[in-house]
């Protein structure tokens, strides 16, 4: 249940439930006070049981009336004393009973000024014969019961003293007490019910979430929370699950990344040791005078140069890997002609392959004006990495590398094939993963960081293309990658 709905339900329960239960309590207490038993005729109910006894009201009025009448008989002059009248009025136990004193036709004293003004004009006139009868008067329109005693003021003015009592809505005090207790119990019951409902629907789930978050804080990402609750609480549970799974995945990725970084450092360190050891050995040979002929000196210097280039390549791979890992590879895309660009690349790598006694074959079946959008430098890195891998794993006396450009409607496919030792089918899907190496035993001839093809895959995908490989063991490997053509829209 959503919080908004829960609040609406709570609001309605707070209002409706106490009112309904109060009404039931009133009926129940009223029936109890009227001594209703099962089968008792409803038309014979005694409603006076739930109202205050009229005799009690009349007794209070009569008591005040008799006191005033006695005062008239003994010393009527005291009724002209407002302080005395105030004292009598204050001693009346009921607040709805008060005294009014009239002098001639003027209001002389009122125990309740506002109420007295409402009834004063309707009060009966002065009776010449004194107290004719003491039965009193009842005013239906005002619900007032009045008793009158007449007297003379010390100055001879005619005066009348009235005892006024309001007689409607006289509820039994027992009923009031019972209803007060019932209302308190109803409010306590309503509060407990709402508290338990909110605790079960809100606080218990929140406590579960707190416990789960503590597990997350402690690094335990396997504590799952499943629920079918709807609304905000259900959303919190589902968001927690999404967060837990994401954190677990990120943690596992970080662990894998740390493992890969350690492996990279180990690989680079291993691969750097070999050329460094060779360089030191040849430098020591030159220093010791071992290279005592121009031919030996030239051989030593070329070897040192080649080993330094190998170190540079490894360091560049490490730097480039750092750029890939942080998505900071710099790209400068241009429109390049496929025939011109790959022709230059083949000519450049051909010289190196010729020195290594590797035959290079090149064919371009795309249209001469085919254009692609690419970064020339990054694309050259792709070709060099693939060819470098091919050279590394060629195990035939006569190595052959074929480069083919194929036209495929709105794209071109580049194939680079060698006649090396090939890749096992079980390893083929993994060759583009970082640090994956098909050779279990490392050596200086076939060593490497294991990130070359992952770099190739990243660059091709950033160009909007895709790459895959096919291979047969002991026959060779072919790398395929596809780039989209640049097609200029014709203006209508």
C-alpha positions in Angstrom: 0.0 0.0 0.0 1.3 3.4 -0.9 2.0 5.9 1.9 -0.6 8.4 0.5 -3.2 5.6 0.7 -2.0 4.6 4.1 -2.3 8.2 5.4 -5.8 8.5 3.9 -6.9 5.2 5.6 -5.3 6.4 8.9 -7.2 9.7 8.6 -10.5 8.0 8.0 -10.0 5.5 10.8 -9.1 8.2 13.3 -12.3 10.0 12.5 -14.9 7.4 11.6 -13.9 4.5 13.9 -14.1 6.5 17.2 -17.3 8.2 16.1 -18.9 4.8 15.2 -17.7 3.1 18.4 -18.8 6.1 20.5 -22.3 5.9 19.0 -22.4 2.2 19.8 -21.1 2.8 23.3 -23.7 5.5 23.8 -26.5 3.1 22.7 -25.1 0.2 24.8 -24.6 2.3 27.9 -28.0 3.9 27.5 -29.7 0.5 27.1 -27.8 -0.8 30.1 -28.9 2.2 32.2 -32.5 1.7 31.1 -32.2 -2.0 32.3 -33.2 -3.4 28.9 -33.3 -7.1 28.9 -33.7 -9.5 25.9 -37.2 -9.3 24.7 -38.1 -6.2 26.7 -40.6 -4.1 24.7 -38.9 -1.0 23.2 -41.9 1.1 23.6 -41.7 0.7 27.4 -38.2 2.0 27.7 -37.6 4.4 30.6 -35.6 7.3 29.1 -35.5 9.1 32.4 -32.7 6.7 33.3 -30.3 8.5 31.0 -31.5 12.0 31.9 -30.9 13.9 35.1 -33.8 13.5 37.6 -36.2 16.4 37.2 -36.9 16.1 40.9 -33.3 17.0 41.6 -33.6 20.1 39.4 -36.9 21.1 41.1 -35.4 20.6 44.6 -32.5 22.9 43.9 -34.9 25.6 42.5 -37.3 25.1 45.4 -34.4 25.4 47.9 -33.3 28.8 46.5 -37.0 29.9 46.3 -37.7 29.0 49.9 -34.6 30.9 51.0 -35.7 34.0 49.2 -39.3 33.7 50.5 -38.0 33.3 54.1 -35.9 36.4 53.6 -38.9 38.3 52.4 -40.8 37.4 55.5 -38.0 38.2 58.0 -36.1 41.1 56.3 -37.1 41.9 52.8 -34.7 44.8 52.8 -31.7 42.5 52.4 -32.9 41.6 48.9 -32.0 45.2 47.9 -28.4 44.4 48.8 -26.6 43.3 45.6 -23.7 41.7 47.5 -26.2 39.5 49.5 -27.9 38.5 46.2 -24.5 37.7 44.7 -23.7 35.5 47.7 -27.0 33.6 47.3 -26.4 33.2 43.6 -22.8 31.9 44.1 -24.0 29.3 46.5 -26.4 27.7 44.0 -24.8 24.3 43.0 -26.2 24.3 39.4 -24.7 26.8 37.0 -27.9 26.8 34.9 -29.9 28.1 37.9 -29.6 31.8 38.8 -31.4 34.7 40.4 -33.1 37.7 38.8 -34.3 40.7 40.9 -36.7 43.3 39.3 -37.3 46.8 40.7 -40.5 48.2 39.3 -40.0 47.5 35.6 -36.2 47.7 35.6 -33.6 44.9 36.0 -32.1 45.4 39.4 -29.8 42.3 39.6 -29.1 39.3 37.4 -27.0 36.2 38.3 -26.6 35.6 34.6 -26.8 38.9 32.7 -27.0 37.5 29.1 -29.6 34.9 30.0 -31.6 37.4 32.1 -31.9 39.9 29.2 -33.4 37.1 27.0 -36.2 36.3 29.5 -36.7 39.6 31.4 -39.4 40.9 29.2 -41.5 37.7 29.6 -41.4 37.5 33.4 -44.8 37.8 35.0 -45.8 41.1 36.7 -45.7 42.0 40.3 -48.5 40.4 42.3 -50.3 42.7 44.7 -51.4 39.9 47.0 -47.9 38.7 47.6 -47.1 35.0 47.1 -50.3 33.7 45.6 -48.9 30.3 44.6 -45.5 28.8 44.4 -46.1 26.3 41.5 -43.9 28.3 39.2 -43.9 29.0 35.4 -42.5 27.2 32.5 -41.5 28.9 29.2 -41.5 26.4 26.4 -39.8 28.6 23.9 -36.8 29.2 26.3 -36.9 25.9 28.1 -36.9 27.9 31.4 -38.6 27.0 34.7 -39.2 30.1 36.9 -40.4 30.7 40.5 -41.4 34.1 41.7 -41.5 35.9 45.1 -42.7 39.5 45.4 -41.6 42.1 48.0 -41.2 45.8 48.6 -37.9 47.7 48.5 -37.1 49.9 51.5 -38.1 53.0 49.5 -41.5 51.4 48.8 -40.8 50.3 45.3 -42.3 47.1 44.1 -39.8 44.3 43.7 -39.8 40.7 42.4 -37.2 38.0 42.9 -37.1 35.2 40.3 -35.3 31.8 40.5 -34.6 30.7 36.9 -33.5 27.2 35.9 -32.8 25.9 32.4 -34.3 22.4 32.2 -33.4 21.0 28.7 -30.5 18.6 27.9 -30.3 17.3 31.4 -28.0 14.3 30.9 -27.4 11.8 33.7 -24.0 12.3 35.3 -23.6 8.5 35.4 -24.1 8.4 31.7 -21.5 11.2 31.2 -19.0 9.3 33.4 -19.6 6.0 31.6 -19.3 7.8 28.2 -16.1 9.5 29.2 -14.6 6.1 30.2 -15.9 4.5 27.0 -14.4 7.3 24.8 -11.0 6.9 26.5 -11.0 3.2 25.9 -12.1 3.7 22.3 -9.2 6.2 21.7 -6.7 3.8 23.3 -8.1 0.9 21.1 -7.9 3.0 18.0 -4.4 4.2 18.8 -3.2 0.6 19.5 -4.8 -0.7 16.3 -3.3 2.0 14.1 0.1 1.7 15.8 0.3 -2.0 15.2 -0.9 -1.6 11.6 1.7 1.1 10.9 4.4 -0.9 12.7 3.7 -4.0 10.7 3.4 -2.1 7.4 6.2 0.5 7.8 8.5 0.1 10.8 9.1 -3.7 10.4 10.0 -3.4 6.7 12.2 -0.4 7.5 14.0 -2.4 10.2 14.5 -5.2 7.7 16.0 -2.7 5.3 18.3 -1.3 8.0 19.5 -4.8 8.9 20.1 -5.5 5.1 22.0 -2.2 4.8 24.2 -3.1 7.7 25.1 -6.3 5.8 25.9 -4.3 2.8 28.1 -2.0 5.0 29.9 -5.1 6.2 30.6 -6.2 2.7 28.0 -9.0 2.5 26.2 -8.6 -0.8 24.4 -12.0 -0.7 21.7 -10.9 1.8 18.6 -10.7 -0.5 15.3 -9.1 0.3 12.2 -10.4 -1.6 8.7 -9.0 -1.2 5.4 -8.8 -2.9 4.5 -5.6 -1.1 3.2 -2.8 -3.3 3.8 0.9 -3.0 6.8 2.8 -1.6 7.9 0.0 0.7 7.9 -2.5 -2.1 9.8 0.0 -4.3 12.4 0.3 -1.5 12.8 -3.4 -1.4 13.2 -3.7 -5.1 15.6 -0.7 -5.2 17.6 -2.4 -2.4 17.8 -5.6 -4.5 18.9 -3.6 -7.6 21.5 -1.8 -5.5 22.7 -5.0 -3.9 23.1 -6.8 -7.3 24.8 -3.7 -8.8 27.2 -3.4 -5.9 27.9 -7.2 -6.0 28.6 -6.9 -9.7 30.8 -3.9 -9.3 32.7 -5.5 -6.4 33.3 -8.6 -8.5 34.4 -6.5 -11.5 36.8 -4.5 -9.2 38.2 -7.8 -7.9 38.6 -9.0 -11.4 40.1 -5.7 -12.5 42.6 -5.8 -9.6 43.4 -9.4 -10.5 43.9 -8.3 -14.2 46.1 -5.4 -13.1 48.3 -7.6 -11.0 48.5 -10.0 -13.9 49.3 -7.1 -16.3 52.1 -5.9 -14.0 53.4 -9.4 -13.8 53.3 -9.9 -17.5 54.9 -6.5 -18.3 57.5 -7.1 -15.6 58.3 -10.5 -17.1 58.4 -9.2 -20.7 60.6 -6.3 -19.7 63.2 -8.4 -17.9 64.2 -10.2 -21.1 65.0 -7.2 -23.3 66.6 -5.4 -20.3 68.8 -8.4 -19.6 69.7 -8.6 -23.2 70.5 -4.9 -23.4 72.7 -5.1 -20.3 74.5 -8.1 -21.7 75.3 -6.4 -25.0 76.3 -3.2 -23.3 78.6 -5.1 -21.0 80.0 -6.9 -24.1 80.8 -3.5 -25.7 82.3 -2.1 -22.5 84.5 -5.3 -22.1 85.7 -5.0 -25.7 84.0 -8.2 -26.8 82.6 -6.4 -29.9 86.1 -5.9 -31.3 85.1 -5.8 -35.0 82.9 -3.4 -36.8 80.6 -6.3 -37.7 80.1 -7.3 -34.1 79.7 -3.7 -32.9 77.0 -3.2 -35.6 75.2 -6.4 -34.5 75.4 -5.5 -30.8 74.0 -2.0 -31.5 71.2 -3.3 -33.7 70.2 -5.9 -31.1 70.2 -3.2 -28.4 68.0 -1.0 -30.6 65.6 -3.8 -31.3 65.3 -4.7 -27.6 64.7 -1.0 -26.8 61.9 -0.9 -29.4 60.4 -4.0 -27.8 60.4 -2.3 -24.4 58.9 0.8 -25.9 56.1 -1.3 -27.4 55.3 -3.0 -24.1 55.3 0.4 -22.3 53.0 1.9 -25.0 50.7 -1.0 -24.6 50.5 -0.4 -20.9 49.8 3.3 -21.4 47.2 2.5 -24.0 45.5 -0.1 -21.8 45.2 2.6 -19.1 43.5 4.9 -21.6 41.0 2.1 -22.5 40.3 1.2 -18.9 39.3 4.9 -18.2 37.6 5.5 -21.6 40.2 8.2 -22.5 41.3 7.0 -25.9 41.8 10.1 -28.0 40.0 9.9 -31.4 40.4 12.2 -34.4 37.9 10.9 -37.0 38.3 11.8 -40.6 36.9 10.7 -43.9 39.5 8.4 -45.4 39.7 6.7 -48.8 39.9 2.9 -48.2 42.1 2.2 -51.2 44.6 4.9 -50.5 44.7 4.3 -46.7 45.1 0.6 -46.7 47.5 0.8 -49.7 49.8 3.0 -47.6 49.5 0.7 -44.6 50.4 -2.4 -46.6 53.4 -0.7 -48.1 54.6 0.4 -44.6 54.2 -3.0 -42.9 55.5 -4.8 -46.0 59.0 -3.6 -45.5 59.1 -5.0 -41.9 57.6 -8.3 -43.0 60.1 -8.7 -45.8 63.0 -8.4 -43.4 61.4 -11.2 -41.4 61.0 -13.4 -44.5 57.2 -13.2 -44.4 55.3 -12.9 -47.6 52.5 -10.3 -47.7 49.6 -10.5 -50.2 47.1 -7.6 -50.6 43.9 -7.4 -52.5 41.2 -4.7 -52.5 37.8 -5.6 -54.0 36.1 -2.4 -52.8 35.3 0.5 -55.2 38.1 3.0 -55.6 36.1 5.8 -54.2 34.9 4.0 -51.0 35.1 6.2 -48.0 34.9 5.4 -44.3 34.9 7.5 -41.2 37.9 6.5 -39.0 40.8 7.7 -36.9 43.9 6.9 -39.1 46.3 6.5 -36.2 44.0 4.3 -34.2 43.1 2.2 -37.2 46.8 1.7 -37.9 47.2 0.5 -34.4 44.5 -2.1 -35.1 46.3 -3.4 -38.2 49.8 -3.4 -36.6 48.5 -5.3 -33.5 46.8 -7.9 -35.7 49.8 -8.3 -37.9 52.1 -8.4 -34.9 50.1 -11.2 -33.4 50.2 -13.1 -36.7 54.0 -12.7 -36.9 54.4 -13.9 -33.3 52.5 -17.1 -33.9 53.7 -18.1 -37.4 55.5 -21.4 -37.0 56.1 -22.2 -40.7 59.5 -21.8 -42.4 57.8 -19.6 -45.0 55.3 -17.3 -43.4 52.4 -15.8 -45.3 50.0 -13.0 -44.4 47.0 -12.1 -46.6 45.2 -8.7 -46.3 41.9 -8.5 -48.2 39.3 -5.7 -48.5 35.8 -6.9 -49.3 32.8 -4.8 -50.4 29.6 -5.6 -48.5 26.9 -3.1 -49.7 26.9 -0.4 -46.9 30.1 -1.6 -45.2 33.6 -3.0 -45.9 35.1 -6.1 -44.4 38.9 -6.3 -43.8 40.4 -9.8 -43.5 43.9 -10.4 -42.2 44.9 -14.1 -42.5 48.1 -15.9 -41.6 49.4 -19.4 -41.9 50.5 -19.7 -38.2 49.8 -22.4 -35.7 46.1 -21.4 -35.3 43.9 -21.2 -32.3 41.9 -24.0 -30.7 38.2 -23.7 -31.1 37.6 -23.6 -27.3 39.9 -20.6 -27.0 38.5 -18.7 -30.0 35.7 -16.9 -28.1 38.1 -15.7 -25.5 40.9 -14.2 -27.5 39.5 -10.7 -27.3 39.3 -10.8 -23.5 41.9 -8.8 -21.6 45.0 -10.8 -20.5 43.8 -14.0 -22.3 46.8 -15.9 -23.8 46.6 -19.0 -25.8 50.1 -20.0 -24.9 50.2 -21.3 -21.3 54.0 -21.2 -21.1 55.6 -17.7 -21.6 58.7 -17.1 -23.5 60.5 -14.1 -24.9 59.6 -15.0 -28.5 55.9 -15.3 -28.0 55.5 -13.2 -24.8 53.2 -10.3 -24.5 50.9 -8.4 -22.2 47.8 -10.2 -23.4 45.8 -7.0 -24.1 46.6 -6.5 -27.7 43.4 -7.9 -29.2 41.3 -6.4 -26.4 42.6 -3.0 -27.6 41.8 -3.9 -31.2 38.2 -4.9 -30.2 37.7 -1.6 -28.3 38.9 0.6 -31.2 36.8 -1.3 -33.8 33.7 -1.0 -31.6 34.3 2.7 -30.9 34.3 3.1 -34.7 30.8 1.5 -34.8 32.1 -1.8 -36.3 32.6 -5.3 -35.0 35.3 -7.9 -35.1 35.6 -11.7 -34.9 38.1 -14.5 -35.7 38.1 -17.8 -37.5 40.9 -20.3 -37.1 42.1 -23.9 -37.7 44.8 -25.4 -35.7 48.1 -25.8 -37.5 46.7 -24.1 -40.6 46.3 -20.4 -39.5 44.0 -17.7 -38.2 41.9 -15.0 -40.0 40.8 -11.8 -38.3 37.7 -10.2 -39.7 36.5 -6.7 -38.9 33.8 -4.6 -40.5 33.6 -0.8 -40.9 30.6 1.1 -42.1 30.9 3.1 -45.4 30.5 6.8 -45.5 27.6 7.6 -47.8 27.0 11.2 -48.7 23.3 12.1 -48.9 22.2 13.4 -52.2 20.3 16.7 -52.1 16.8 16.5 -53.7 
